[in-house]
Amino acid sequence: MYRIYSTGIETAAASTILIPILVLYQIFIFHNIKKTAAYIIFILYLTAMCFLVGFPSVTGIKISWSYNFIPLYGMLTDITNSYLNVLLFIPLGIFVPCLWPEYRSMMKTVGLGLVTSLGIEILQIFTFRATDINDLITNAGGMLAGYLIGRMIIKMIPQLDRLACSKSELYLLYGTVAIVMFFFQPFILLLSESFF
């Protein structure tokens, strides 16, 4: 429960930097308030994900080589972690096909999830966390489950296509969150601790 609470606090603190950036993007790039609102929700999710997986920061890089490259090894002994990894990627699997028509194919959506998960696993080398192939498997499972939910949402809300979200904007959002988390995360944490 504490982990959820602290993630909420840290995400709220990060939003003090990210939301003004999205407002600037709205003015200069997006020109669509509904799209920007959807993107704000998406970046808050990405920010929470970064905090949960232990995204490295400029002041906290510590190289630790702990790994598991054997698929399914130890997965049953740590079933809770497997479930949490699936749950962590379900929202990404929902957001991506709903907002970006280029990712309406299951292979593209799951592929993006695998690339995202692989990026997280590589970055965990710098945060004293284990790099584990099982995380790739469970994250892909979460992405697939999210994709199936997203497809149902697209059928119920066909107006999502009117947002005209482009793939380059997805990459811009990914990059913005990564830069803010890497360079400003320690300062965000200090601010959140002083206020809460």
C-alpha distance (Angstrom), angle and dihedral (degrees) to the residues before:
residue distance angle dihedral
M1 . . .
Y2 3.80 . .
R3 3.81 89.7 .
I4 3.82 91.2 56.3
Y5 3.81 91.4 46.5
S6 3.81 94.0 48.7
T7 3.81 91.6 45.9
G8 3.80 89.3 52.9
I9 3.80 91.4 50.1
E10 3.81 92.8 46.6
T11 3.81 93.0 46.4
A12 3.80 90.7 50.1
A13 3.80 89.6 50.5
A14 3.82 91.7 49.0
S15 3.79 90.1 50.0
T16 3.81 88.7 66.8
I17 3.80 86.6 70.9
L18 3.80 101.1 29.9
I19 3.80 100.2 48.4
P20 3.84 94.2 55.0
I21 3.82 88.0 49.4
L22 3.82 89.5 52.4
V23 3.81 89.9 49.0
L24 3.81 88.2 55.4
Y25 3.80 89.9 48.1
Q26 3.81 88.1 51.1
I27 3.80 91.2 53.6
F28 3.80 97.7 43.9
I29 3.82 107.0 24.4
F30 3.81 118.6 11.1
H31 3.83 103.5 40.2
N32 3.82 90.0 -173.6
I33 3.81 118.9 99.7
K34 3.84 93.9 -163.0
K35 3.78 91.1 52.8
T36 3.80 90.9 47.7
A37 3.82 90.8 50.2
A38 3.82 90.0 52.4
Y39 3.80 89.8 47.1
I40 3.82 91.5 51.8
I41 3.81 90.0 55.9
F42 3.81 89.4 46.5
I43 3.82 94.6 50.9
L44 3.81 91.2 47.3
Y45 3.80 87.6 55.3
L46 3.83 91.1 47.9
T47 3.80 90.0 48.8
A48 3.81 91.7 51.7
M49 3.80 88.5 48.3
C50 3.82 90.6 52.4
F51 3.80 91.5 52.6
L52 3.81 92.8 46.3
V53 3.80 94.9 50.6
G54 3.80 94.3 43.0
F55 3.79 101.0 -111.3
P56 3.83 109.4 -155.0
S57 3.77 121.2 -112.5
V58 3.78 133.6 -155.3
T59 3.82 91.3 -104.4
G60 3.77 97.9 40.3
I61 3.80 107.7 52.4
K62 3.79 110.5 139.8
I63 3.78 119.1 162.4
S64 3.78 114.2 -135.8
W65 3.78 123.3 165.2
S66 3.79 107.9 -151.0
Y67 3.78 113.9 144.4
N68 3.78 149.3 157.3
F69 3.80 117.8 -159.3
I70 3.83 96.1 169.5
P71 3.83 109.7 101.0
L72 3.83 115.0 -123.5
Y73 3.83 92.4 1.7
G74 3.79 108.4 145.2
M75 3.79 93.1 -4.9
L76 3.81 94.4 123.1
T77 3.80 93.0 48.8
D78 3.81 89.5 55.1
I79 3.79 99.1 37.2
T80 3.81 93.4 144.9
N81 3.80 90.9 60.2
S82 3.80 89.5 48.6
Y83 3.80 91.7 53.6
L84 3.80 91.4 46.9
N85 3.82 91.0 51.6
V86 3.80 90.3 52.1
L87 3.82 91.2 48.6
L88 3.82 92.0 47.2
F89 3.82 92.4 60.0
I90 3.81 100.0 40.6
P91 3.84 92.8 85.1
L92 3.82 90.9 50.1
G93 3.80 88.7 51.9
I94 3.80 89.1 52.0
F95 3.81 97.9 44.5
V96 3.79 98.4 46.5
P97 3.83 101.5 58.3
C98 3.82 92.5 34.9
L99 3.81 94.6 54.5
W100 3.80 104.3 27.1
P101 3.83 115.9 50.2
E102 3.83 89.5 -165.5
Y103 3.82 86.5 70.6
R104 3.79 98.6 51.3
S105 3.80 89.8 110.3
M106 3.79 115.4 90.0
M107 3.81 92.2 -135.0
K108 3.82 93.2 53.3
T109 3.80 93.2 46.7
V110 3.80 94.9 47.2
G111 3.82 88.7 42.6
L112 3.80 90.4 55.7
G113 3.80 88.6 48.3
L114 3.80 90.7 52.1
V115 3.82 92.1 48.6
T116 3.82 90.3 48.0
S117 3.80 91.4 47.4
L118 3.81 92.1 46.8
G119 3.80 89.5 51.0
I120 3.80 89.9 52.1
E121 3.80 92.2 48.1
I122 3.81 91.9 50.3
L123 3.81 91.6 47.3
Q124 3.81 90.4 50.5
I125 3.80 87.5 69.6
F126 3.82 84.5 74.8
T127 3.82 96.7 49.0
F128 3.83 107.2 52.9
R129 3.80 90.4 -104.4
A130 3.79 125.5 126.9
T131 3.80 121.1 -101.4
D132 3.80 104.0 -138.7
I133 3.80 131.7 178.1
N134 3.80 88.2 -150.6
D135 3.79 88.2 66.7
L136 3.81 88.9 57.7
I137 3.80 89.9 51.7
T138 3.81 95.5 47.3
N139 3.80 93.1 42.2
A140 3.81 89.9 52.4
G141 3.81 88.3 49.9
G142 3.80 89.8 52.9
M143 3.79 90.8 47.3
L144 3.82 90.5 51.8
A145 3.82 92.3 48.7
G146 3.81 89.9 48.6
Y147 3.80 91.1 48.0
L148 3.83 90.9 55.0
I149 3.81 90.5 50.2
G150 3.81 89.9 45.7
R151 3.80 91.5 53.8
M152 3.81 89.5 55.6
I153 3.80 90.6 49.4
I154 3.82 91.1 50.5
K155 3.81 89.8 54.7
M156 3.81 91.1 49.6
I157 3.83 95.4 43.9
P158 3.82 109.2 34.7
Q159 3.83 88.9 165.8
L160 3.80 87.9 81.4
D161 3.81 87.7 85.8
R162 3.79 89.5 63.8
L163 3.79 90.4 67.9
A164 3.83 87.7 73.8
C165 3.80 93.9 -150.4
S166 3.80 113.2 -176.0
K167 3.77 130.3 -149.7
S168 3.82 90.8 -120.6
E169 3.81 88.8 59.4
L170 3.81 89.9 54.0
Y171 3.80 89.7 54.7
L172 3.81 90.2 45.7
L173 3.80 90.0 54.8
Y174 3.80 92.7 46.9
G175 3.81 90.5 49.4
T176 3.80 94.1 45.7
V177 3.80 92.9 52.3
A178 3.82 91.9 45.2
I179 3.81 92.9 50.5
V180 3.80 93.7 46.2
M181 3.80 92.4 46.8
F182 3.80 94.0 46.3
F183 3.79 99.0 44.3
F184 3.82 103.4 27.3
Q185 3.82 104.7 28.5
P186 3.83 95.8 96.2
F187 3.79 91.3 50.3
I188 3.80 91.7 44.7
L189 3.80 89.2 53.3
L190 3.81 91.7 49.4
L191 3.79 90.8 50.3
S192 3.80 93.4 47.1
E193 3.82 91.3 49.6
S194 3.79 91.9 50.7
F195 3.83 92.6 50.4
F196 3.78 98.6 39.3
